[in-house]
Amino acid sequence: MEEEKDAEQQQQQQQVLREVCGQGGFAYASLATRAAEGDCGAADAAHEMAWEQLHSGPWHAVHPAWRDAYSLSCLHLAATHLHDARAALRVLDMGLLMGGLLLKARIQSAISERQKRISDDDDDDDDDDDDVIHANIPHDDIAAHLELPHDDVADHVPHVGIS
């Protein structure tokens, strides 16, 4: 099953590269091939090149091949360059928004993987409660800590409630 998935991904990548080459994107195809092999610099450059093509004219004038190229570059950038799951998630989200339809399912799958990784990391960090602000502190305690008279606290501390 994993081999079928890899074969499908290779086929999709080749399709994107053929379509982009048909639009004169030979440099992009070369960069994307190197990015697929793990070249971080090529991943950055391919991403930037696809981004520029998306913004080279009105939305309706951009060939769909460049939308798929942008999606592919987002996948490569997230896989090769961004080890930070949150940063990778932002790149993949832009790929979902700005990219084409061919790789949409792959991007959605990659987003799910990153979200799970972030969720797992957050579960591991639950014991570290140092950066949490506790809002349910009585006004008397705030007044004592700030050395303000009790009556002045209501003027200085906003009431926080759920609406």
QUIFENLIN-V690865 format. One line per field, one symbol per residue. ss: DSSP state (a for helix, b for strand, c for the rest). phi: phi as a letter, one per 20 degrees, with the letter a starting at -180 (. if undefined). burial: 1 if it has 16 or more other C-alpha atoms within 10 Angstrom, else 0. A space follows every 50 residues. Layout:
# QUIFENLIN-V690865
ss=???
phi=???
burial=???
This chain:
# QUIFENLIN-V690865
ss=caaaaaaaaaaaaaaaaaaaaacccaaaaaaaaaaacccaaaaaaaaaaa aaaaccccaaaccaaaaaaaaaaaaaaaaaccccaaaaaaaaaaaaaacc cccaaaaaaaaaaaaaaaaaaaaaccccccccccccccaaaaaaaaccca aaaaaaccccccc
phi=.fffffffffffffffffffffenefffgfffffffeoffffffffffff gfffdeafgfeefggfffffgffffffffdddeffffffffffffffdee egdgfffffffgffffffffffffeffedfeeeeeeefgffffffeldfg fffffddfedbed
burial=00000000000110111111100010011011111101110111111111 10110000000001111111111111111110001101101110110111 01110110011001100100000000000000000000100010000000 0010000000000
